[in-house]
Amino acid sequence: MFKFLKDVSREMKKVSWPTGKELRSYTVIVLSTVILMAIFFFIVDLGISSFLELF
């Protein structure tokens, strides 16, 4: 168990962490993509629902 935690600690030191500016930029990209996909699927769902109501 201790060897595993020591190995994890060693590997975490090798990780390249993003800067604050990069982190904000990536967060904005992810949130805008999620919002755009939600709007897209909402519109598709409305279209399919109205198409199925015709039958």
PQR file with spaces between the fields and no chain letter, atoms N, CA, C, O and H, PARSE charges and radii, in Angstrom:
ATOM       1  N    MET     1       0.824   -1.195    0.000 -0.4000 1.5000
ATOM       2  CA   MET     1       0.000    0.000    0.000 -0.0000 2.0000
ATOM       3  C    MET     1       0.871    1.263    0.000  0.5500 1.7000
ATOM       4  O    MET     1       0.612    2.193   -0.764 -0.5500 1.4000
ATOM       5  N    PHE     2       1.902    1.300    0.853 -0.4000 1.5000
ATOM       6  CA   PHE     2       2.755    2.487    0.918 -0.0000 2.0000
ATOM       7  C    PHE     2       3.577    2.650   -0.352  0.5500 1.7000
ATOM       8  O    PHE     2       3.837    3.774   -0.783 -0.5500 1.4000
ATOM       9  H    PHE     2       2.113    0.546    1.474  0.4000 1.0000
ATOM      10  N    LYS     3       3.988    1.535   -0.955 -0.4000 1.5000
ATOM      11  CA   LYS     3       4.742    1.603   -2.208 -0.0000 2.0000
ATOM      12  C    LYS     3       3.866    2.201   -3.306  0.5500 1.7000
ATOM      13  O    LYS     3       4.323    3.015   -4.109 -0.5500 1.4000
ATOM      14  H    LYS     3       3.777    0.622   -0.605  0.4000 1.0000
ATOM      15  N    PHE     4       2.610    1.786   -3.326 -0.4000 1.5000
ATOM      16  CA   PHE     4       1.674    2.319   -4.322 -0.0000 2.0000
ATOM      17  C    PHE     4       1.525    3.832   -4.159  0.5500 1.7000
ATOM      18  O    PHE     4       1.601    4.569   -5.142 -0.5500 1.4000
ATOM      19  H    PHE     4       2.240    1.126   -2.674  0.4000 1.0000
ATOM      20  N    LEU     5       1.316    4.297   -2.934 -0.4000 1.5000
ATOM      21  CA   LEU     5       1.153    5.728   -2.689 -0.0000 2.0000
ATOM      22  C    LEU     5       2.422    6.502   -3.020  0.5500 1.7000
ATOM      23  O    LEU     5       2.353    7.632   -3.505 -0.5500 1.4000
ATOM      24  H    LEU     5       1.254    3.699   -2.136  0.4000 1.0000
ATOM      25  N    LYS     6       3.568    5.908   -2.764 -0.4000 1.5000
ATOM      26  CA   LYS     6       4.834    6.556   -3.111 -0.0000 2.0000
ATOM      27  C    LYS     6       4.968    6.669   -4.635  0.5500 1.7000
ATOM      28  O    LYS     6       5.420    7.692   -5.149 -0.5500 1.4000
ATOM      29  H    LYS     6       3.625    4.991   -2.370  0.4000 1.0000
ATOM      30  N    ASP     7       4.571    5.606   -5.355 -0.4000 1.5000
ATOM      31  CA   ASP     7       4.608    5.637   -6.813 -0.0000 2.0000
ATOM      32  C    ASP     7       3.638    6.679   -7.372  0.5500 1.7000
ATOM      33  O    ASP     7       3.958    7.380   -8.332 -0.5500 1.4000
ATOM      34  H    ASP     7       4.204    4.774   -4.938  0.4000 1.0000
ATOM      35  N    VAL     8       2.464    6.774   -6.773 -0.4000 1.5000
ATOM      36  CA   VAL     8       1.488    7.780   -7.207 -0.0000 2.0000
ATOM      37  C    VAL     8       2.060    9.172   -7.006  0.5500 1.7000
ATOM      38  O    VAL     8       1.960   10.022   -7.891 -0.5500 1.4000
ATOM      39  H    VAL     8       2.204    6.204   -5.994  0.4000 1.0000
ATOM      40  N    SER     9       2.653    9.406   -5.857 -0.4000 1.5000
ATOM      41  CA   SER     9       3.257   10.709   -5.572 -0.0000 2.0000
ATOM      42  C    SER     9       4.354   11.040   -6.576  0.5500 1.7000
ATOM      43  O    SER     9       4.454   12.179   -7.033 -0.5500 1.4000
ATOM      44  H    SER     9       2.734    8.716   -5.138  0.4000 1.0000
ATOM      45  N    ARG    10       5.165   10.069   -6.917 -0.4000 1.5000
ATOM      46  CA   ARG    10       6.240   10.274   -7.880 -0.0000 2.0000
ATOM      47  C    ARG    10       5.686   10.606   -9.259  0.5500 1.7000
ATOM      48  O    ARG    10       6.213   11.482   -9.945 -0.5500 1.4000
ATOM      49  H    ARG    10       5.084    9.144   -6.547  0.4000 1.0000
ATOM      50  N    GLU    11       4.627    9.916   -9.670 -0.4000 1.5000
ATOM      51  CA   GLU    11       4.030   10.171  -10.981 -0.0000 2.0000
ATOM      52  C    GLU    11       3.330   11.531  -11.029  0.5500 1.7000
ATOM      53  O    GLU    11       3.347   12.201  -12.061 -0.5500 1.4000
ATOM      54  H    GLU    11       4.198    9.204   -9.114  0.4000 1.0000
ATOM      55  N    MET    12       2.718   11.937   -9.921 -0.4000 1.5000
ATOM      56  CA   MET    12       2.021   13.222   -9.896 -0.0000 2.0000
ATOM      57  C    MET    12       2.997   14.389  -10.043  0.5500 1.7000
ATOM      58  O    MET    12       2.611   15.460  -10.511 -0.5500 1.4000
ATOM      59  H    MET    12       2.704   11.392   -9.082  0.4000 1.0000
ATOM      60  N    LYS    13       4.248   14.196   -9.652 -0.4000 1.5000
ATOM      61  CA   LYS    13       5.247   15.242   -9.822 -0.0000 2.0000
ATOM      62  C    LYS    13       5.639   15.409  -11.295  0.5500 1.7000
ATOM      63  O    LYS    13       6.153   16.456  -11.688 -0.5500 1.4000
ATOM      64  H    LYS    13       4.562   13.326   -9.272  0.4000 1.0000
ATOM      65  N    LYS    14       5.395   14.382  -12.098 -0.4000 1.5000
ATOM      66  CA   LYS    14       5.723   14.441  -13.527 -0.0000 2.0000
ATOM      67  C    LYS    14       4.631   15.106  -14.352  0.5500 1.7000
ATOM      68  O    LYS    14       4.850   15.450  -15.513 -0.5500 1.4000
ATOM      69  H    LYS    14       4.977   13.532  -11.778  0.4000 1.0000
ATOM      70  N    VAL    15       3.448   15.289  -13.753 -0.4000 1.5000
ATOM      71  CA   VAL    15       2.302   15.830  -14.482 -0.0000 2.0000
ATOM      72  C    VAL    15       2.534   17.295  -14.808  0.5500 1.7000
ATOM      73  O    VAL    15       3.028   18.057  -13.977 -0.5500 1.4000
ATOM      74  H    VAL    15       3.270   15.009  -12.810  0.4000 1.0000
ATOM      75  N    SER    16       2.171   17.682  -16.028 -0.4000 1.5000
ATOM      76  CA   SER    16       2.257   19.080  -16.432 -0.0000 2.0000
ATOM      77  C    SER    16       0.897   19.735  -16.139  0.5500 1.7000
ATOM      78  O    SER    16      -0.076   19.512  -16.859 -0.5500 1.4000
ATOM      79  H    SER    16       1.769   17.062  -16.703  0.4000 1.0000
ATOM      80  N    TRP    17       0.846   20.543  -15.076 -0.4000 1.5000
ATOM      81  CA   TRP    17      -0.406   21.163  -14.660 -0.0000 2.0000
ATOM      82  C    TRP    17      -0.635   22.443  -15.443  0.5500 1.7000
ATOM      83  O    TRP    17       0.315   23.174  -15.722 -0.5500 1.4000
ATOM      84  H    TRP    17       1.637   20.725  -14.491  0.4000 1.0000
ATOM      85  N    PRO    18      -1.899   22.731  -15.806 -0.5600 1.5000
ATOM      86  CA   PRO    18      -2.180   23.972  -16.551  0.2800 2.0000
ATOM      87  C    PRO    18      -2.054   25.199  -15.644  0.5500 1.7000
ATOM      88  O    PRO    18      -2.235   25.122  -14.429 -0.5500 1.4000
ATOM      89  N    THR    19      -1.741   26.322  -16.272 -0.4000 1.5000
ATOM      90  CA   THR    19      -1.696   27.574  -15.525 -0.0000 2.0000
ATOM      91  C    THR    19      -3.128   28.052  -15.278  0.5500 1.7000
ATOM      92  O    THR    19      -4.077   27.488  -15.823 -0.5500 1.4000
ATOM      93  H    THR    19      -1.594   26.385  -17.259  0.4000 1.0000
ATOM      94  N    GLY    20      -3.276   29.069  -14.473 -0.4000 1.5000
ATOM      95  CA   GLY    20      -4.606   29.604  -14.179 -0.0000 2.0000
ATOM      96  C    GLY    20      -5.298   30.116  -15.429  0.5500 1.7000
ATOM      97  O    GLY    20      -6.499   29.914  -15.608 -0.5500 1.4000
ATOM      98  H    GLY    20      -2.505   29.527  -14.030  0.4000 1.0000
ATOM      99  N    LYS    21      -4.538   30.783  -16.296 -0.4000 1.5000
ATOM     100  CA   LYS    21      -5.102   31.325  -17.534 -0.0000 2.0000
ATOM     101  C    LYS    21      -5.561   30.187  -18.458  0.5500 1.7000
ATOM     102  O    LYS    21      -6.636   30.263  -19.052 -0.5500 1.4000
ATOM     103  H    LYS    21      -3.562   30.947  -16.151  0.4000 1.0000
ATOM     104  N    GLU    22      -4.752   29.148  -18.576 -0.4000 1.5000
ATOM     105  CA   GLU    22      -5.122   27.994  -19.399 -0.0000 2.0000
ATOM     106  C    GLU    22      -6.358   27.300  -18.831  0.5500 1.7000
ATOM     107  O    GLU    22      -7.245   26.887  -19.579 -0.5500 1.4000
ATOM     108  H    GLU    22      -3.878   29.086  -18.094  0.4000 1.0000
ATOM     109  N    LEU    23      -6.411   27.176  -17.515 -0.4000 1.5000
ATOM     110  CA   LEU    23      -7.538   26.518  -16.864 -0.0000 2.0000
ATOM     111  C    LEU    23      -8.833   27.275  -17.126  0.5500 1.7000
ATOM     112  O    LEU    23      -9.855   26.657  -17.424 -0.5500 1.4000
ATOM     113  H    LEU    23      -5.691   27.511  -16.907  0.4000 1.0000
ATOM     114  N    ARG    24      -8.811   28.597  -17.022 -0.4000 1.5000
ATOM     115  CA   ARG    24     -10.006   29.397  -17.315 -0.0000 2.0000
ATOM     116  C    ARG    24     -10.412   29.233  -18.773  0.5500 1.7000
ATOM     117  O    ARG    24     -11.596   29.101  -19.084 -0.5500 1.4000
ATOM     118  H    ARG    24      -7.981   29.100  -16.781  0.4000 1.0000
ATOM     119  N    SER    25      -9.434   29.242  -19.658 -0.4000 1.5000
ATOM     120  CA   SER    25      -9.714   29.095  -21.085 -0.0000 2.0000
ATOM     121  C    SER    25     -10.359   27.739  -21.375  0.5500 1.7000
ATOM     122  O    SER    25     -11.356   27.664  -22.094 -0.5500 1.4000
ATOM     123  H    SER    25      -8.473   29.349  -19.406  0.4000 1.0000
ATOM     124  N    TYR    26      -9.795   26.681  -20.822 -0.4000 1.5000
ATOM     125  CA   TYR    26     -10.349   25.342  -21.034 -0.0000 2.0000
ATOM     126  C    TYR    26     -11.748   25.221  -20.436  0.5500 1.7000
ATOM     127  O    TYR    26     -12.611   24.558  -21.012 -0.5500 1.4000
ATOM     128  H    TYR    26      -8.985   26.742  -20.239  0.4000 1.0000
ATOM     129  N    THR    27     -11.978   25.854  -19.288 -0.4000 1.5000
ATOM     130  CA   THR    27     -13.286   25.811  -18.646 -0.0000 2.0000
ATOM     131  C    THR    27     -14.335   26.489  -19.514  0.5500 1.7000
ATOM     132  O    THR    27     -15.442   25.973  -19.667 -0.5500 1.4000
ATOM     133  H    THR    27     -11.276   26.392  -18.821  0.4000 1.0000
ATOM     134  N    VAL    28     -13.995   27.641  -20.083 -0.4000 1.5000
ATOM     135  CA   VAL    28     -14.926   28.351  -20.963 -0.0000 2.0000
ATOM     136  C    VAL    28     -15.231   27.511  -22.193  0.5500 1.7000
ATOM     137  O    VAL    28     -16.382   27.451  -22.624 -0.5500 1.4000
ATOM     138  H    VAL    28     -13.096   28.060  -19.958  0.4000 1.0000
ATOM     139  N    ILE    29     -14.233   26.870  -22.759 -0.4000 1.5000
ATOM     140  CA   ILE    29     -14.447   26.030  -23.938 -0.0000 2.0000
ATOM     141  C    ILE    29     -15.374   24.870  -23.610  0.5500 1.7000
ATOM     142  O    ILE    29     -16.297   24.580  -24.372 -0.5500 1.4000
ATOM     143  H    ILE    29     -13.298   26.919  -22.409  0.4000 1.0000
ATOM     144  N    VAL    30     -15.142   24.207  -22.492 -0.4000 1.5000
ATOM     145  CA   VAL    30     -15.974   23.056  -22.113 -0.0000 2.0000
ATOM     146  C    VAL    30     -17.408   23.499  -21.844  0.5500 1.7000
ATOM     147  O    VAL    30     -18.349   22.877  -22.338 -0.5500 1.4000
ATOM     148  H    VAL    30     -14.393   24.442  -21.873  0.4000 1.0000
ATOM     149  N    LEU    31     -17.587   24.569  -21.065 -0.4000 1.5000
ATOM     150  CA   LEU    31     -18.941   25.024  -20.749 -0.0000 2.0000
ATOM     151  C    LEU    31     -19.696   25.472  -21.990  0.5500 1.7000
ATOM     152  O    LEU    31     -20.877   25.156  -22.133 -0.5500 1.4000
ATOM     153  H    LEU    31     -16.823   25.074  -20.663  0.4000 1.0000
ATOM     154  N    SER    32     -19.043   26.203  -22.893 -0.4000 1.5000
ATOM     155  CA   SER    32     -19.723   26.643  -24.107 -0.0000 2.0000
ATOM     156  C    SER    32     -20.080   25.456  -24.994  0.5500 1.7000
ATOM     157  O    SER    32     -21.145   25.451  -25.611 -0.5500 1.4000
ATOM     158  H    SER    32     -18.084   26.459  -22.777  0.4000 1.0000
ATOM     159  N    THR    33     -19.218   24.459  -25.068 -0.4000 1.5000
ATOM     160  CA   THR    33     -19.521   23.264  -25.852 -0.0000 2.0000
ATOM     161  C    THR    33     -20.711   22.511  -25.266  0.5500 1.7000
ATOM     162  O    THR    33     -21.582   22.058  -26.007 -0.5500 1.4000
ATOM     163  H    THR    33     -18.353   24.463  -24.567  0.4000 1.0000
ATOM     164  N    VAL    34     -20.755   22.376  -23.947 -0.4000 1.5000
ATOM     165  CA   VAL    34     -21.868   21.687  -23.288 -0.0000 2.0000
ATOM     166  C    VAL    34     -23.171   22.440  -23.531  0.5500 1.7000
ATOM     167  O    VAL    34     -24.195   21.823  -23.826 -0.5500 1.4000
ATOM     168  H    VAL    34     -20.047   22.744  -23.344  0.4000 1.0000
ATOM     169  N    ILE    35     -23.146   23.762  -23.410 -0.4000 1.5000
ATOM     170  CA   ILE    35     -24.356   24.557  -23.626 -0.0000 2.0000
ATOM     171  C    ILE    35     -24.827   24.447  -25.070  0.5500 1.7000
ATOM     172  O    ILE    35     -26.020   24.279  -25.321 -0.5500 1.4000
ATOM     173  H    ILE    35     -22.314   24.263  -23.170  0.4000 1.0000
ATOM     174  N    LEU    36     -23.908   24.540  -26.017 -0.4000 1.5000
ATOM     175  CA   LEU    36     -24.291   24.423  -27.432 -0.0000 2.0000
ATOM     176  C    LEU    36     -24.865   23.038  -27.754  0.5500 1.7000
ATOM     177  O    LEU    36     -25.833   22.923  -28.506 -0.5500 1.4000
ATOM     178  H    LEU    36     -22.938   24.676  -25.813  0.4000 1.0000
ATOM     179  N    MET    37     -24.269   21.998  -27.186 -0.4000 1.5000
ATOM     180  CA   MET    37     -24.793   20.641  -27.419 -0.0000 2.0000
ATOM     181  C    MET    37     -26.174   20.486  -26.788  0.5500 1.7000
ATOM     182  O    MET    37     -27.042   19.834  -27.369 -0.5500 1.4000
ATOM     183  H    MET    37     -23.483   22.091  -26.575  0.4000 1.0000
ATOM     184  N    ALA    38     -26.396   21.069  -25.613 -0.4000 1.5000
ATOM     185  CA   ALA    38     -27.703   20.994  -24.958 -0.0000 2.0000
ATOM     186  C    ALA    38     -28.760   21.697  -25.807  0.5500 1.7000
ATOM     187  O    ALA    38     -29.869   21.187  -25.969 -0.5500 1.4000
ATOM     188  H    ALA    38     -25.691   21.599  -25.141  0.4000 1.0000
ATOM     189  N    ILE    39     -28.421   22.858  -26.344 -0.4000 1.5000
ATOM     190  CA   ILE    39     -29.361   23.580  -27.213 -0.0000 2.0000
ATOM     191  C    ILE    39     -29.646   22.769  -28.469  0.5500 1.7000
ATOM     192  O    ILE    39     -30.797   22.661  -28.892 -0.5500 1.4000
ATOM     193  H    ILE    39     -27.521   23.272  -26.212  0.4000 1.0000
ATOM     194  N    PHE    40     -28.608   22.199  -29.065 -0.4000 1.5000
ATOM     195  CA   PHE    40     -28.782   21.388  -30.268 -0.0000 2.0000
ATOM     196  C    PHE    40     -29.725   20.218  -30.013  0.5500 1.7000
ATOM     197  O    PHE    40     -30.659   19.999  -30.784 -0.5500 1.4000
ATOM     198  H    PHE    40     -27.673   22.287  -28.722  0.4000 1.0000
ATOM     199  N    PHE    41     -29.489   19.454  -28.928 -0.4000 1.5000
ATOM     200  CA   PHE    41     -30.331   18.298  -28.651 -0.0000 2.0000
ATOM     201  C    PHE    41     -31.738   18.707  -28.244  0.5500 1.7000
ATOM     202  O    PHE    41     -32.688   17.965  -28.494 -0.5500 1.4000
ATOM     203  H    PHE    41     -28.730   19.631  -28.302  0.4000 1.0000
ATOM     204  N    PHE    42     -31.895   19.878  -27.620 -0.4000 1.5000
ATOM     205  CA   PHE    42     -33.223   20.382  -27.296 -0.0000 2.0000
ATOM     206  C    PHE    42     -34.012   20.647  -28.570  0.5500 1.7000
ATOM     207  O    PHE    42     -35.186   20.287  -28.667 -0.5500 1.4000
ATOM     208  H    PHE    42     -31.123   20.481  -27.418  0.4000 1.0000
ATOM     209  N    ILE    43     -33.368   21.277  -29.545 -0.4000 1.5000
ATOM     210  CA   ILE    43     -34.039   21.578  -30.817 -0.0000 2.0000
ATOM     211  C    ILE    43     -34.364   20.290  -31.568  0.5500 1.7000
ATOM     212  O    ILE    43     -35.453   20.156  -32.127 -0.5500 1.4000
ATOM     213  H    ILE    43     -32.415   21.570  -29.467  0.4000 1.0000
ATOM     214  N    VAL    44     -33.433   19.349  -31.585 -0.4000 1.5000
ATOM     215  CA   VAL    44     -33.683   18.066  -32.245 -0.0000 2.0000
ATOM     216  C    VAL    44     -34.845   17.342  -31.558  0.5500 1.7000
ATOM     217  O    VAL    44     -35.699   16.768  -32.233 -0.5500 1.4000
ATOM     218  H    VAL    44     -32.548   19.458  -31.132  0.4000 1.0000
ATOM     219  N    ASP    45     -34.882   17.366  -30.233 -0.4000 1.5000
ATOM     220  CA   ASP    45     -35.956   16.722  -29.485 -0.0000 2.0000
ATOM     221  C    ASP    45     -37.301   17.371  -29.805  0.5500 1.7000
ATOM     222  O    ASP    45     -38.302   16.674  -29.975 -0.5500 1.4000
ATOM     223  H    ASP    45     -34.188   17.833  -29.685  0.4000 1.0000
ATOM     224  N    LEU    46     -37.329   18.694  -29.886 -0.4000 1.5000
ATOM     225  CA   LEU    46     -38.571   19.372  -30.252 -0.0000 2.0000
ATOM     226  C    LEU    46     -39.020   18.964  -31.657  0.5500 1.7000
ATOM     227  O    LEU    46     -40.204   18.730  -31.897 -0.5500 1.4000
ATOM     228  H    LEU    46     -36.516   19.260  -29.748  0.4000 1.0000
ATOM     229  N    GLY    47     -38.072   18.882  -32.569 -0.4000 1.5000
ATOM     230  CA   GLY    47     -38.406   18.491  -33.935 -0.0000 2.0000
ATOM     231  C    GLY    47     -38.957   17.075  -34.006  0.5500 1.7000
ATOM     232  O    GLY    47     -39.962   16.833  -34.675 -0.5500 1.4000
ATOM     233  H    GLY    47     -37.109   19.072  -32.374  0.4000 1.0000
ATOM     234  N    ILE    48     -38.322   16.160  -33.338 -0.4000 1.5000
ATOM     235  CA   ILE    48     -38.782   14.766  -33.343 -0.0000 2.0000
ATOM     236  C    ILE    48     -40.137   14.656  -32.653  0.5500 1.7000
ATOM     237  O    ILE    48     -41.009   13.923  -33.121 -0.5500 1.4000
ATOM     238  H    ILE    48     -37.505   16.357  -32.795  0.4000 1.0000
ATOM     239  N    SER    49     -40.325   15.377  -31.542 -0.4000 1.5000
ATOM     240  CA   SER    49     -41.612   15.325  -30.826 -0.0000 2.0000
ATOM     241  C    SER    49     -42.744   15.862  -31.693  0.5500 1.7000
ATOM     242  O    SER    49     -43.818   15.263  -31.746 -0.5500 1.4000
ATOM     243  H    SER    49     -39.617   15.972  -31.162  0.4000 1.0000
ATOM     244  N    SER    50     -42.520   16.974  -32.365 -0.4000 1.5000
ATOM     245  CA   SER    50     -43.580   17.533  -33.210 -0.0000 2.0000
ATOM     246  C    SER    50     -43.829   16.634  -34.429  0.5500 1.7000
ATOM     247  O    SER    50     -44.962   16.538  -34.900 -0.5500 1.4000
ATOM     248  H    SER    50     -41.647   17.461  -32.322  0.4000 1.0000
ATOM     249  N    PHE    51     -42.794   15.984  -34.935 -0.4000 1.5000
ATOM     250  CA   PHE    51     -42.974   15.056  -36.058 -0.0000 2.0000
ATOM     251  C    PHE    51     -43.807   13.852  -35.620  0.5500 1.7000
ATOM     252  O    PHE    51     -44.679   13.406  -36.365 -0.5500 1.4000
ATOM     253  H    PHE    51     -41.873   16.062  -34.551  0.4000 1.0000
ATOM     254  N    LEU    52     -43.553   13.324  -34.430 -0.4000 1.5000
ATOM     255  CA   LEU    52     -44.295   12.172  -33.943 -0.0000 2.0000
ATOM     256  C    LEU    52     -45.727   12.514  -33.580  0.5500 1.7000
ATOM     257  O    LEU    52     -46.595   11.643  -33.637 -0.5500 1.4000
ATOM     258  H    LEU    52     -42.845   13.687  -33.825  0.4000 1.0000
ATOM     259  N    GLU    53     -46.002   13.768  -33.204 -0.4000 1.5000
ATOM     260  CA   GLU    53     -47.366   14.179  -32.907 -0.0000 2.0000
ATOM     261  C    GLU    53     -48.239   14.202  -34.149  0.5500 1.7000
ATOM     262  O    GLU    53     -49.464   14.139  -34.042 -0.5500 1.4000
ATOM     263  H    GLU    53     -45.297   14.476  -33.157  0.4000 1.0000
ATOM     264  N    LEU    54     -47.637   14.290  -35.312 -0.4000 1.5000
ATOM     265  CA   LEU    54     -48.410   14.298  -36.564 -0.0000 2.0000
ATOM     266  C    LEU    54     -49.070   12.950  -36.807  0.5500 1.7000
ATOM     267  O    LEU    54     -50.084   12.866  -37.500 -0.5500 1.4000
ATOM     268  H    LEU    54     -46.642   14.341  -35.399  0.4000 1.0000
ATOM     269  N    PHE    55     -48.499   11.902  -36.241 -0.4000 1.5000
ATOM     270  CA   PHE    55     -49.059   10.571  -36.433 -0.0000 2.0000
ATOM     271  C    PHE    55     -49.912   10.273  -35.277  0.5500 1.7000
ATOM     272  O    PHE    55     -50.503    9.195  -35.207 -0.5500 1.4000
ATOM     273  H    PHE    55     -47.676   11.971  -35.678  0.4000 1.0000
